[in-house]
């Protein structure tokens, strides 16, 4: 039995620079992920969306690799998000449980699919937390709107809040491709089976839909805030125009008399 641990350690990892520096044996890599094979069937997986996954590594080596990865990270998290699963190499049958799987086939391709799904699960925990935080931030202003009928926030401050929220939302959206299955699962029936079962085990698609739903609510709230800002700005311009007209009228009357 071997444990697979996945950690969300940062917002993103610069894999291009990481791959140039890390000397491990690279089994598979592209722009968004790099999968390495070590001695004694140890596996290490790094993803551009800030996740690292380990199989058959002890705690000391895991800590060392995380520290090695940090210089290539953007916005390191103060508290790591993580997930895990136990993998049993049992020749002859497959069995899948809540937090463990028994595999009749064991090779680097199988382990890559297993570690990919555990990594996706850890990332979705992080994105779910980010989406919930965004939703809570917008809820503060919607509650204020419900209670007072307006938002007590300056235009500049509101625009900064909208900009910050949109940047965070875009960061989440840019990385939600992670739920996609790798191309290898289309060509290998066993890999497709493992990938499908694990996506169900970790509720990958349901959790993705929850995040997508939260992002849609956030988008609707931001559209409302923008509309209100435009309306308030138009009203202010109308008031300024009225004041100027009144000033001209008063000035004309003074001249007349």
FIDREN-406766 format. One record per residue: z, x negated, y negated of N, C-alpha, C in turn. Coordinates in Angstrom, 3 decimals. Layout:
<atoms>
[[Z,X,Y],[Z,X,Y],[Z,X,Y]]
...
</atoms>
This chain:
<atoms>
[[0.000,-0.847,1.191],[0.000,0.000,0.000],[0.000,-0.883,-1.241]]
[[-0.757,-0.487,-2.218],[-0.783,-1.203,-3.490],[-0.717,-0.193,-4.625]]
[[-0.042,-0.548,-5.693],[0.050,0.322,-6.856],[-1.036,-0.028,-7.861]]
[[-1.523,0.997,-8.502],[-2.461,0.818,-9.610],[-1.766,1.301,-10.878]]
[[-1.668,0.422,-11.866],[-1.047,0.753,-13.146],[-2.088,0.677,-14.248]]
[[-2.087,1.680,-15.128],[-2.975,1.693,-16.293],[-2.128,1.817,-17.552]]
[[-2.466,1.005,-18.562],[-1.719,1.010,-19.819],[-2.678,1.150,-20.991]]
[[-2.371,2.061,-21.901],[-3.073,2.126,-23.184],[-2.296,1.216,-24.122]]
[[-2.833,0.045,-24.426],[-2.069,-0.935,-25.200],[-2.500,-1.005,-26.660]]
[[-3.673,-0.454,-26.984],[-4.175,-0.536,-28.355],[-5.202,0.561,-28.587]]
[[-5.622,0.681,-29.838],[-6.655,1.663,-30.156],[-8.000,1.242,-29.581]]
[[-8.256,-0.056,-29.544],[-9.511,-0.543,-28.978],[-9.375,-2.019,-28.608]]
[[-10.302,-2.490,-27.764],[-10.362,-3.887,-27.360],[-11.785,-4.392,-27.604]]
[[-11.895,-5.546,-28.239],[-13.202,-6.164,-28.452],[-13.598,-6.865,-27.153]]
[[-14.319,-6.156,-26.293],[-14.661,-6.704,-24.973],[-15.647,-7.861,-25.058]]
[[-16.488,-7.858,-26.066],[-17.466,-8.949,-26.190],[-16.744,-10.287,-26.331]]
[[-15.761,-10.347,-27.220],[-14.992,-11.573,-27.401],[-14.076,-11.839,-26.205]]
[[-13.504,-10.761,-25.648],[-12.612,-10.924,-24.501],[-13.350,-11.559,-23.330]]
[[-14.547,-11.074,-23.042],[-15.300,-11.584,-21.899],[-15.713,-13.045,-22.094]]
[[-15.911,-13.461,-23.340],[-16.251,-14.857,-23.602],[-15.065,-15.781,-23.340]]
[[-13.854,-15.242,-23.467],[-12.655,-16.070,-23.370],[-12.014,-16.008,-21.994]]
[[-11.987,-14.815,-21.396],[-11.302,-14.651,-20.112],[-12.124,-15.290,-18.991]]
[[-11.454,-16.058,-18.117],[-12.162,-16.848,-17.100],[-12.106,-16.214,-15.704]]
[[-11.623,-14.964,-15.611],[-11.568,-14.309,-14.312],[-12.958,-14.045,-13.749]]
[[-13.020,-13.779,-12.447],[-14.295,-13.516,-11.776],[-14.765,-12.097,-12.103]]
[[-15.836,-12.008,-12.860],[-16.339,-10.715,-13.319],[-17.215,-10.080,-12.236]]
[[-16.822,-8.869,-11.818],[-17.576,-8.150,-10.789],[-18.551,-7.156,-11.415]]
[[-18.120,-6.531,-12.518],[-18.973,-5.557,-13.212],[-18.577,-5.549,-14.681]]
[[-19.571,-5.399,-15.555],[-19.264,-5.328,-16.986],[-20.417,-4.704,-17.746]]
[[-20.071,-4.021,-18.836],[-21.060,-3.544,-19.797],[-20.390,-3.551,-21.171]]
[[-20.942,-2.829,-22.132],[-20.412,-2.863,-23.491],[-19.006,-2.269,-23.595]]
[[-18.632,-1.392,-22.674],[-17.367,-0.669,-22.812],[-16.335,-0.978,-21.743]]
[[-16.675,-1.757,-20.712],[-15.710,-2.033,-19.650],[-16.029,-3.350,-18.950]]
[[-14.974,-3.943,-18.373],[-15.134,-5.197,-17.629],[-14.160,-5.177,-16.453]]
[[-14.696,-5.360,-15.248],[-13.926,-5.270,-14.010],[-13.920,-6.639,-13.327]]
[[-12.700,-7.131,-13.004],[-12.552,-8.482,-12.464],[-11.849,-8.453,-11.102]]
[[-12.256,-9.404,-10.251],[-11.634,-9.568,-8.939],[-10.884,-10.895,-8.920]]
[[-9.605,-10.852,-8.510],[-8.806,-12.055,-8.406],[-8.520,-12.397,-6.952]]
[[-7.704,-13.401,-6.740],[-7.313,-13.787,-5.389],[-6.437,-12.703,-4.759]]
[[-6.408,-12.677,-3.421],[-5.543,-11.746,-2.669],[-5.814,-10.285,-3.033]]
[[-7.099,-9.951,-3.221],[-7.518,-8.576,-3.516],[-6.798,-8.005,-4.740]]
[[-6.673,-8.834,-5.759],[-6.129,-8.362,-7.040],[-7.301,-7.947,-7.932]]
[[-7.104,-6.851,-8.658],[-8.165,-6.327,-9.511],[-7.619,-6.081,-10.923]]
[[-8.464,-6.357,-11.894],[-8.103,-6.167,-13.305],[-9.281,-5.509,-14.007]]
[[-8.985,-4.449,-14.762],[-10.023,-3.660,-15.432],[-9.641,-3.520,-16.901]]
[[-10.552,-3.846,-17.807],[-10.315,-3.694,-19.242],[-11.377,-2.786,-19.837]]
[[-10.949,-1.914,-20.763],[-11.843,-0.926,-21.378],[-11.821,-1.063,-22.895]]
[[-12.959,-0.820,-23.515],[-13.073,-0.963,-24.968],[-12.186,0.022,-25.712]]
[[-11.814,1.137,-25.065],[-10.964,2.117,-25.760],[-9.477,1.789,-25.629]]
[[-9.146,0.530,-25.342],[-7.767,0.058,-25.444],[-6.932,0.125,-24.189]]
[[-7.567,0.363,-23.035],[-6.838,0.508,-21.769],[-7.067,-0.722,-20.889]]
[[-5.988,-1.163,-20.213],[-6.092,-2.200,-19.181],[-5.462,-1.644,-17.899]]
[[-6.079,-1.959,-16.755],[-5.636,-1.414,-15.469],[-5.467,-2.567,-14.485]]
[[-4.402,-2.483,-13.672],[-4.078,-3.559,-12.734],[-3.858,-2.993,-11.336]]
[[-4.318,-3.757,-10.340],[-4.032,-3.431,-8.944],[-3.610,-4.703,-8.217]]
[[-2.447,-4.609,-7.548],[-1.925,-5.720,-6.744],[-1.421,-6.883,-7.601]]
[[-1.058,-6.601,-8.857],[-0.463,-7.604,-9.738],[1.041,-7.339,-9.857]]
[[1.852,-8.394,-9.924],[3.286,-8.202,-10.161],[3.534,-8.042,-11.662]]
[[4.763,-7.663,-12.008],[5.093,-7.355,-13.399],[4.896,-8.557,-14.318]]
[[5.214,-9.741,-13.830],[5.078,-10.944,-14.662],[3.619,-11.188,-15.017]]
[[2.744,-11.109,-13.997],[1.327,-11.345,-14.245],[0.727,-10.248,-15.124]]
[[1.191,-9.010,-14.943],[0.719,-7.913,-15.799],[1.065,-8.200,-17.257]]
[[2.317,-8.606,-17.490],[2.756,-8.917,-18.856],[1.942,-10.061,-19.448]]
[[1.661,-11.073,-18.625],[0.878,-12.213,-19.103],[-0.536,-11.791,-19.503]]
[[-1.161,-10.952,-18.681],[-2.521,-10.521,-18.986],[-2.566,-9.612,-20.214]]
[[-1.548,-8.776,-20.363],[-1.490,-7.919,-21.556],[-1.362,-8.782,-22.806]]
[[-0.490,-9.802,-22.754],[-0.326,-10.700,-23.897],[-1.618,-11.456,-24.178]]
[[-2.334,-11.847,-23.122],[-3.609,-12.541,-23.297],[-4.633,-11.638,-23.987]]
[[-4.576,-10.335,-23.684],[-5.553,-9.376,-24.208],[-5.282,-9.008,-25.666]]
[[-4.031,-9.072,-26.096],[-3.647,-8.569,-27.421],[-4.427,-9.165,-28.593]]
[[-4.755,-10.462,-28.583],[-5.534,-10.999,-29.724],[-6.904,-10.346,-29.894]]
[[-7.395,-9.680,-28.865],[-8.699,-9.019,-28.932],[-8.570,-7.524,-29.238]]
[[-7.342,-7.093,-29.495],[-7.065,-5.667,-29.699],[-7.040,-5.294,-31.170]]
[[-7.347,-4.039,-31.428],[-7.222,-3.471,-32.767],[-6.140,-2.394,-32.727]]
[[-5.201,-2.479,-33.664],[-4.104,-1.514,-33.768],[-3.321,-1.405,-32.448]]
[[-2.587,-2.457,-32.139],[-1.762,-2.478,-30.931],[-0.681,-1.409,-31.025]]
[[-0.472,-0.677,-29.949],[0.503,0.413,-29.939],[1.916,-0.150,-29.808]]
[[2.839,0.435,-30.543],[4.235,-0.001,-30.449],[4.851,0.441,-29.127]]
[[4.326,1.525,-28.581],[4.816,2.025,-27.295],[3.611,2.339,-26.403]]
[[3.517,1.665,-25.270],[2.346,1.813,-24.396],[2.355,3.167,-23.689]]
[[1.171,3.793,-23.600],[0.976,4.957,-22.742],[0.550,4.428,-21.370]]
[[0.997,5.062,-20.285],[0.657,4.516,-18.976],[0.540,5.618,-17.930]]
[[-0.117,5.265,-16.825],[-0.223,6.145,-15.660],[-0.329,5.265,-14.429]]
[[-0.142,5.842,-13.238],[-0.155,5.033,-12.021],[-0.529,5.886,-10.814]]
[[-0.885,5.212,-9.723],[-1.130,5.875,-8.443],[-0.943,4.840,-7.335]]
[[-0.493,5.299,-6.167],[-0.362,4.428,-4.998],[-1.618,4.552,-4.139]]
[[-2.147,3.414,-3.711],[-3.371,3.384,-2.899],[-3.041,2.792,-1.531]]
[[-3.337,3.549,-0.459],[-3.119,3.097,0.915],[-4.476,2.850,1.569]]
[[-4.595,1.692,2.204],[-5.823,1.348,2.926],[-5.635,1.735,4.390]]
[[-6.099,2.946,4.733],[-5.925,3.472,6.093],[-7.291,3.678,6.741]]
[[-7.675,2.792,7.630],[-8.967,2.937,8.306],[-8.970,4.193,9.162]]
[[-9.983,5.032,8.978],[-10.113,6.187,9.856],[-9.984,7.534,9.181]]
[[-9.290,7.608,8.054],[-9.159,8.928,7.427],[-8.868,8.789,5.933]]
[[-9.144,9.866,5.216],[-8.826,9.953,3.783],[-7.788,11.049,3.588]]
[[-6.852,10.791,2.685],[-5.879,11.816,2.338],[-5.503,11.628,0.876]]
[[-5.425,12.731,0.178],[-5.183,12.660,-1.259],[-3.962,13.488,-1.611]]
[[-2.999,12.857,-2.281],[-1.799,13.545,-2.726],[-1.704,13.548,-4.231]]
[[-0.550,13.990,-4.723],[-0.363,14.114,-6.167],[-0.368,12.750,-6.853]]
[[0.347,11.775,-6.272],[0.404,10.459,-6.900],[0.086,9.331,-5.916]]
[[-0.642,9.673,-4.833],[-1.053,8.659,-3.882],[-2.332,9.097,-3.174]]
[[-3.106,8.101,-2.733],[-4.326,8.381,-1.975],[-4.385,7.444,-0.772]]
[[-4.925,7.944,0.331],[-5.163,7.156,1.546],[-6.674,7.069,1.732]]
[[-7.197,5.847,1.851],[-8.634,5.634,1.882],[-9.088,5.049,3.215]]
[[-10.185,5.599,3.734],[-10.770,5.056,4.962],[-11.720,3.906,4.663]]
[[-12.113,3.787,3.429],[-12.983,2.688,3.008],[-12.316,1.960,1.857]]
[[-12.294,0.649,1.939],[-11.652,-0.124,0.878],[-12.527,-1.324,0.528]]
[[-13.036,-1.331,-0.705],[-13.843,-2.443,-1.198],[-13.787,-2.424,-2.725]]
[[-14.343,-3.434,-3.402],[-14.269,-3.480,-4.868],[-14.852,-2.250,-5.561]]
[[-15.926,-1.684,-5.012],[-16.528,-0.506,-5.643],[-15.578,0.690,-5.590]]
[[-14.902,0.867,-4.465],[-13.941,1.964,-4.341],[-12.781,1.750,-5.312]]
[[-12.252,0.518,-5.348],[-11.127,0.242,-6.238],[-11.518,0.413,-7.698]]
[[-12.760,0.089,-8.015],[-13.204,0.273,-9.396],[-13.150,1.759,-9.785]]
[[-13.606,2.638,-8.891],[-13.584,4.073,-9.184],[-12.149,4.574,-9.312]]
[[-11.271,4.099,-8.431],[-9.859,4.503,-8.493],[-9.253,4.064,-9.821]]
[[-9.433,2.797,-10.164],[-8.839,2.258,-11.383],[-9.455,2.868,-12.634]]
[[-10.749,3.200,-12.561],[-11.412,3.869,-13.681],[-10.740,5.193,-13.997]]
[[-10.447,5.978,-12.963],[-9.847,7.291,-13.176],[-8.405,7.191,-13.664]]
[[-7.650,6.223,-13.150],[-6.278,6.035,-13.640],[-6.316,5.600,-15.102]]
[[-7.278,4.741,-15.446],[-7.435,4.328,-16.837],[-7.823,5.484,-17.740]]
[[-8.723,6.341,-17.262],[-9.114,7.521,-18.032],[-7.910,8.428,-18.282]]
[[-7.061,8.561,-17.272],[-5.884,9.413,-17.402],[-4.935,8.881,-18.477]]
[[-4.698,7.569,-18.475],[-3.839,6.967,-19.494],[-4.430,7.156,-20.891]]
[[-5.752,6.978,-21.005],[-6.416,7.145,-22.301],[-6.317,8.585,-22.790]]
[[-6.475,9.539,-21.891],[-6.390,10.946,-22.291],[-4.988,11.303,-22.756]]
[[-3.961,10.684,-22.171],[-2.597,10.885,-22.665],[-2.502,10.439,-24.126]]
[[-3.085,9.284,-24.414],[-3.050,8.746,-25.768],[-3.821,9.640,-26.737]]
[[-5.045,10.032,-26.355],[-5.846,10.878,-27.231],[-5.213,12.249,-27.428]]
[[-4.560,12.751,-26.377],[-3.860,14.030,-26.491],[-2.731,13.928,-27.504]]
[[-2.004,12.817,-27.456],[-0.921,12.593,-28.414],[-1.465,12.497,-29.837]]
[[-2.595,11.794,-29.999],[-3.202,11.664,-31.318],[-3.669,13.019,-31.850]]
[[-4.313,13.802,-30.984],[-4.798,15.122,-31.404],[-3.630,16.031,-31.783]]
[[-2.540,15.975,-31.000],[-1.362,16.795,-31.303],[-0.761,16.391,-32.645]]
[[-0.766,15.082,-32.925],[-0.240,14.599,-34.202],[-1.093,15.091,-35.370]]
[[-2.410,15.047,-35.205],[-3.308,15.558,-36.243],[-3.099,17.047,-36.469]]
[[-2.974,17.782,-35.375],[-2.795,19.221,-35.477],[-1.484,19.559,-36.184]]
[[-0.436,18.787,-35.894],[0.858,19.008,-36.536],[0.773,18.727,-38.029]]
[[0.006,17.703,-38.399],[-0.158,17.370,-39.818],[-0.871,18.482,-40.575]]
[[-1.918,19.024,-39.982],[-2.638,20.113,-40.654],[-1.810,21.396,-40.666]]
[[-0.961,21.572,-39.633],[-0.138,22.780,-39.559],[0.846,22.861,-40.724]]
[[1.312,21.711,-41.196],[2.230,21.691,-42.340],[1.605,22.399,-43.531]]
[[0.333,22.126,-43.777],[-0.345,22.719,-44.934],[-0.755,24.171,-44.670]]
[[-1.098,24.498,-43.422],[-1.440,25.892,-43.147],[-0.209,26.789,-43.242]]
[[0.954,26.276,-42.846],[2.197,27.045,-42.990],[2.538,27.242,-44.461]]
[[2.304,26.206,-45.258],[2.532,26.315,-46.695],[1.596,27.356,-47.300]]
[[0.353,27.380,-46.816],[-0.619,28.363,-47.287],[-0.181,29.776,-46.920]]
[[0.365,29.936,-45.722],[0.838,31.250,-45.285],[2.016,31.736,-46.126]]
[[2.920,30.837,-46.477],[4.138,31.224,-47.184],[3.919,31.459,-48.679]]
[[3.097,30.605,-49.300],[2.961,30.678,-50.760],[1.582,31.122,-51.235]]
[[0.616,31.163,-50.317],[-0.731,31.558,-50.703],[-1.551,30.432,-51.297]]
[[-0.981,29.235,-51.351],[-1.714,28.077,-51.859],[-1.106,26.797,-51.296]]
[[-1.841,25.718,-51.480],[-1.385,24.414,-51.000],[-0.937,23.594,-52.195]]
[[0.325,23.192,-52.192],[0.862,22.407,-53.294],[0.604,20.922,-53.048]]
[[-0.628,20.539,-53.276],[-1.014,19.145,-53.088],[-2.173,18.853,-54.026]]
[[-2.134,17.704,-54.691],[-3.175,17.339,-55.636],[-4.500,17.099,-54.946]]
[[-5.579,17.219,-55.712],[-6.919,17.035,-55.145],[-7.092,15.656,-54.517]]
[[-6.641,14.619,-55.228],[-6.789,13.258,-54.729],[-5.987,13.057,-53.444]]
[[-4.741,13.570,-53.465],[-3.890,13.439,-52.280],[-4.469,14.211,-51.105]]
[[-5.007,15.396,-51.389],[-5.614,16.203,-50.332],[-6.847,15.509,-49.760]]
[[-7.667,14.921,-50.631],[-8.855,14.217,-50.158],[-8.482,13.016,-49.285]]
[[-7.410,12.317,-49.666],[-6.952,11.179,-48.857],[-6.458,11.657,-47.492]]
[[-5.755,12.784,-47.494],[-5.272,13.345,-46.231],[-6.439,13.754,-45.337]]
[[-7.438,14.410,-45.937],[-8.621,14.817,-45.178],[-9.354,13.597,-44.645]]
[[-9.499,12.562,-45.475],[-10.167,11.343,-45.033],[-9.448,10.683,-43.868]]
[[-8.128,10.581,-43.967],[-7.340,9.990,-42.879],[-7.486,10.797,-41.602]]
[[-7.425,12.115,-41.735],[-7.533,12.984,-40.567],[-8.908,12.885,-39.928]]
[[-9.950,12.855,-40.757],[-11.306,12.747,-40.227],[-11.527,11.412,-39.518]]
[[-10.975,10.337,-40.075],[-11.114,9.029,-39.432],[-10.464,9.012,-38.060]]
[[-9.270,9.614,-37.963],[-8.587,9.679,-36.682],[-9.348,10.568,-35.704]]
[[-9.864,11.683,-36.219],[-10.639,12.599,-35.379],[-11.894,11.909,-34.856]]
[[-12.591,11.179,-35.733],[-13.803,10.477,-35.310],[-13.495,9.419,-34.256]]
[[-12.352,8.749,-34.405],[-11.957,7.735,-33.424],[-11.768,8.353,-32.048]]
[[-11.166,9.542,-32.013],[-10.969,10.241,-30.742],[-12.310,10.658,-30.156]]
[[-13.151,11.277,-30.982],[-14.449,11.775,-30.510],[-15.319,10.644,-29.976]]
[[-15.313,9.498,-30.674],[-16.149,8.371,-30.262],[-15.805,7.870,-28.865]]
[[-14.554,8.067,-28.440],[-14.116,7.518,-27.156],[-14.009,8.563,-26.048]]
[[-14.327,9.813,-26.335],[-14.181,10.836,-25.308],[-15.285,10.807,-24.262]]
[[-16.223,9.864,-24.400],[-17.217,9.669,-23.340],[-16.549,9.182,-22.061]]
[[-15.276,8.799,-22.128],[-14.601,8.191,-20.982],[-14.556,9.103,-19.772]]
[[-14.727,10.404,-19.962],[-14.649,11.290,-18.791],[-15.924,11.230,-17.951]]
[[-16.956,10.568,-18.458],[-18.204,10.471,-17.689],[-17.987,9.677,-16.401]]
[[-18.683,10.078,-15.351],[-18.630,9.342,-14.089],[-19.642,8.199,-14.132]]
[[-19.329,7.053,-13.527],[-20.281,5.931,-13.516],[-21.523,6.251,-12.699]]
[[-22.599,5.571,-13.002],[-23.877,5.831,-12.327],[-23.784,5.631,-10.819]]
[[-22.909,4.717,-10.375],[-22.800,4.420,-8.944],[-22.405,5.635,-8.123]]
[[-21.696,6.570,-8.727],[-21.257,7.754,-7.973],[-22.424,8.670,-7.619]]
[[-23.551,8.517,-8.324],[-24.732,9.342,-8.001],[-25.462,8.817,-6.766]]
[[-25.256,7.539,-6.467],[-25.984,6.909,-5.367],[-25.141,6.722,-4.109]]
[[-23.837,6.879,-4.232],[-22.933,6.631,-3.113],[-22.061,7.872,-2.900]]
[[-22.254,8.551,-1.786],[-21.540,9.800,-1.525],[-20.027,9.596,-1.471]]
[[-19.586,8.499,-0.890],[-18.143,8.259,-0.781],[-17.523,8.008,-2.154]]
[[-18.206,7.209,-2.980],[-17.699,6.969,-4.331],[-17.648,8.268,-5.140]]
[[-18.656,9.112,-4.957],[-18.671,10.395,-5.647],[-17.500,11.268,-5.201]]
[[-17.196,11.234,-3.916],[-16.065,12.003,-3.386],[-14.753,11.525,-4.000]]
[[-14.536,10.207,-4.025],[-13.310,9.642,-4.599],[-13.196,10.004,-6.074]]
[[-14.302,9.853,-6.796],[-14.305,10.143,-8.228],[-13.988,11.613,-8.496]]
[[-14.593,12.515,-7.730],[-14.373,13.959,-7.919],[-12.923,14.337,-7.630]]
[[-12.400,13.825,-6.515],[-11.014,14.152,-6.134],[-10.028,13.637,-7.184]]
[[-10.217,12.417,-7.639],[-9.282,11.851,-8.609],[-9.376,12.543,-9.969]]
[[-10.581,12.955,-10.350],[-10.699,13.696,-11.602],[-9.937,15.019,-11.515]]
[[-9.933,15.637,-10.340],[-9.149,16.859,-10.140],[-7.654,16.546,-10.097]]
[[-7.299,15.445,-9.432],[-5.888,15.061,-9.320],[-5.275,14.815,-10.691]]
[[-5.996,14.119,-11.540],[-5.489,13.798,-12.880],[-5.853,14.846,-13.926]]
[[-6.477,15.955,-13.501],[-6.877,17.026,-14.432],[-7.696,16.470,-15.602]]
[[-8.595,15.551,-15.319],[-9.347,14.877,-16.369],[-10.125,15.869,-17.235]]
[[-10.868,16.757,-16.604],[-11.723,17.667,-17.380],[-10.913,18.712,-18.134]]
[[-9.832,19.232,-17.523],[-9.001,20.211,-18.209],[-8.316,19.594,-19.426]]
[[-7.838,18.381,-19.269],[-7.176,17.707,-20.388],[-8.174,17.385,-21.493]]
[[-9.394,17.035,-21.094],[-10.441,16.814,-22.091],[-10.713,18.097,-22.880]]
[[-10.789,19.223,-22.181],[-11.048,20.501,-22.858],[-9.906,20.843,-23.819]]
[[-8.660,20.538,-23.432],[-7.528,20.793,-24.322],[-7.652,19.983,-25.608]]
[[-8.030,18.705,-25.464],[-8.196,17.853,-26.640],[-9.342,18.364,-27.497]]
[[-10.442,18.730,-26.868],[-11.601,19.242,-27.589],[-11.245,20.515,-28.350]]
[[-10.427,21.376,-27.738],[-9.997,22.616,-28.401],[-9.126,22.301,-29.620]]
[[-8.197,21.342,-29.466],[-7.354,20.950,-30.593],[-8.192,20.376,-31.730]]
[[-9.197,19.563,-31.387],[-10.056,18.987,-32.415],[-10.847,20.054,-33.147]]
[[-11.238,21.110,-32.448],[-11.970,22.194,-33.096],[-11.078,22.931,-34.095]]
[[-9.811,23.139,-33.721],[-8.858,23.769,-34.642],[-8.669,22.892,-35.880]]
[[-8.519,21.586,-35.651],[-8.361,20.651,-36.763],[-9.583,20.702,-37.682]]
[[-10.773,20.725,-37.081],[-12.014,20.791,-37.865],[-12.047,22.056,-38.717]]
[[-11.672,23.190,-38.131],[-11.663,24.446,-38.882],[-10.669,24.385,-40.050]]
[[-9.496,23.799,-39.809],[-8.494,23.676,-40.867],[-8.997,22.779,-41.997]]
[[-9.651,21.668,-41.626],[-10.175,20.768,-42.650],[-11.261,21.441,-43.477]]
[[-12.117,22.225,-42.824],[-13.143,22.971,-43.565],[-12.501,23.919,-44.566]]
[[-11.394,24.571,-44.140],[-10.673,25.466,-45.045],[-10.118,24.701,-46.232]]
[[-9.503,23.539,-45.975],[-8.933,22.742,-47.055],[-10.009,22.299,-48.038]]
[[-11.161,21.892,-47.506],[-12.253,21.458,-48.375],[-12.750,22.616,-49.227]]
[[-12.920,23.793,-48.621],[-13.362,24.970,-49.374],[-12.370,25.328,-50.475]]
[[-11.088,25.246,-50.143],[-10.065,25.559,-51.144],[-10.091,24.559,-52.281]]
[[-10.321,23.289,-51.935],[-10.390,22.251,-52.965],[-11.573,22.497,-53.895]]
[[-12.733,22.843,-53.325],[-13.916,23.136,-54.143],[-13.676,24.353,-55.021]]
[[-13.031,25.378,-54.440],[-12.747,26.595,-55.208],[-11.804,26.292,-56.362]]
[[-10.759,25.507,-56.076],[-9.796,25.171,-57.124],[-10.451,24.339,-58.212]]
[[-11.326,23.431,-57.828],[-12.013,22.598,-58.814],[-12.940,23.457,-59.677]]
[[-13.637,24.413,-59.031],[-14.517,25.314,-59.796],[-13.714,26.151,-60.779]]
[[-12.553,26.645,-60.323],[-11.708,27.442,-61.209],[-11.230,26.616,-62.397]]
[[-10.851,25.370,-62.129],[-10.398,24.499,-63.221],[-11.522,24.253,-64.225]]
[[-12.742,24.062,-63.719],[-13.879,23.865,-64.626],[-14.139,25.117,-65.452]]
[[-14.010,26.287,-64.825],[-14.209,27.543,-65.548],[-13.174,27.693,-66.661]]
[[-11.932,27.331,-66.357],[-10.876,27.426,-67.366],[-11.158,26.483,-68.530]]
[[-11.619,25.276,-68.207],[-11.946,24.305,-69.261],[-13.075,24.830,-70.135]]
[[-14.102,25.409,-69.495],[-15.228,25.969,-70.262],[-14.751,27.094,-71.179]]
[[-13.884,27.986,-70.656],[-13.359,29.104,-71.457],[-12.567,28.583,-72.651]]
[[-11.725,27.562,-72.406],[-10.929,26.983,-73.490],[-11.836,26.385,-74.559]]
[[-12.891,25.693,-74.127],[-13.819,25.101,-75.094],[-14.527,26.173,-75.914]]
[[-14.917,27.266,-75.235],[-15.583,28.367,-75.959],[-14.622,28.974,-76.982]]
[[-13.368,29.209,-76.535],[-12.373,29.766,-77.460],[-12.144,28.843,-78.648]]
[[-12.116,27.552,-78.370],[-11.924,26.577,-79.454],[-13.064,26.661,-80.464]]
[[-14.305,26.781,-79.938],[-15.460,26.884,-80.826],[-15.401,28.161,-81.647]]
[[-14.980,29.258,-80.995],[-14.881,30.541,-81.709],[-13.845,30.458,-82.812]]
[[-12.661,29.894,-82.472],[-11.592,29.765,-83.473],[-12.041,28.868,-84.618]]
[[-12.702,27.776,-84.246],[-13.186,26.852,-85.277],[-14.191,27.519,-86.211]]
[[-15.051,28.357,-85.615],[-16.046,29.090,-86.434],[-15.360,30.083,-87.328]]
[[-14.346,30.777,-86.829],[-13.619,31.775,-87.624],[-12.895,31.110,-88.789]]
[[-12.294,29.936,-88.510],[-11.583,29.209,-89.571],[-12.569,28.839,-90.685]]
[[-13.759,28.390,-90.304],[-14.767,28.010,-91.289],[-15.215,29.218,-92.120]]
[[-15.291,30.370,-91.389],[-15.749,31.597,-92.052],[-14.791,32.051,-93.121]]
[[-13.503,31.893,-92.859],[-12.506,32.371,-93.834],[-11.940,31.222,-94.657]]
</atoms>
